Amino acid sequence: MQHNLFRHSARRIGIGAAAVSIAAAGLVPLAAGPAAAQSGWPLCGVTSAPQTLAAGSAIDDRYHSDPALRDLLGAPTGPERESEEGGVFLRDYAGPPGWPGILYSRADTGVHEVHGLIKETMWNAGGHRATGVPITDECPTAEYGGKYNHFSRGGTTPESSIYWRPGEQAHWVHDYGQNGYGIHRKWADSGWETGRYGWPTTNTMSLENGWYTHFTGDDQQGASIYWSPGTGPHGVNGRIRDRWAALGWERSYLGYPVTDEYDIPGGKRSDFTGGCVTWNRATGTVTDSATC
């Protein structure tokens, strides 16, 4: 992970692993909507059973039986190979100029592609050993014309995802190192990018005793999900988050969040290991206290 100085700067300005925007690349994304409605676009399903073949490679079978996939990925640029740890097969493809793709195959997930900014972010993170293998093709998001892939290091349940939308960077959200129920699962349970936390604006980043990811918030006022071994994952939103940030985030006397934001008479509150932050609806003021 990043050096502490870079890490704490990154979370304030929202930089991530892939700094090239789709707009700068001159690529035009497909319109948002259900995967089944995308004419000529690979379906965005998670394979829930092993793929069985009469003969040959699963990657070659998928590639040769799917004209839209061949158009998307272009010609192969090398032979199929097996990963060093075994059980994961992959093959590189030329893709559009400057945006190559890969097909991955694993017995329990079948064959799925990753390309463009999502592939770039995946490889910047450390490749499939870090993110897991893709268990979907690149899929359209519910809004804003974005795209995502889900990934897993074992099984067919998404354990991490990479999301991007036009004009923005791609970001990797994951649960790894978070005891099974972490930031990614919390975000998924909230409704992904259409829920209360919105779109990721950073990768999931490590701290001395935890992890965090920053998001846009559903109201575009900013949100974050923080995890630590003693607290699990909790979200902090809007003005309360701003106050916590000004105090020094988890390094302040407040420490890590122990609740999500919740309603109280006359406003909202978030509780932390060292106190709480309260927003007053009538006055708009935000106060912090060690005794709540």
VENDAWO-V473091 format. One record per run of one state. SS is the DSSP state (a for helix, b for strand, c for the rest). FROM is the first residue (numbers start at 0). LEN is the number of residues. If there is no record, write none. Layout:
# VENDAWO-V473091
<<SS	FROM	LEN> <SS	FROM	LEN>>
This chain:
# VENDAWO-V473091
<<c	0	3> <a	3	10> <c	13	4> <b	17	1> <c	18	3> <a	21	4> <c	25	9> <a	34	3> <c	37	20> <a	57	8> <c	65	1> <a	66	7> <c	73	2> <b	75	1> <c	76	4> <b	80	2> <c	82	5> <b	87	9> <c	96	2> <b	98	8> <c	106	3> <b	109	6> <a	115	10> <c	125	2> <a	127	4> <c	131	1> <b	132	2> <c	134	4> <b	138	2> <c	140	6> <b	146	6> <c	152	7> <b	159	5> <c	164	5> <b	169	5> <c	174	8> <a	182	8> <c	190	1> <a	191	3> <c	194	5> <b	199	1> <c	200	4> <b	204	3> <c	207	2> <b	209	6> <c	215	7> <b	222	6> <c	228	3> <b	231	6> <a	237	10> <c	247	1> <a	248	3> <c	251	5> <b	256	1> <c	257	4> <b	261	3> <c	264	2> <b	266	6> <c	272	2> <b	274	6> <c	280	5> <b	285	4> <c	289	3>>
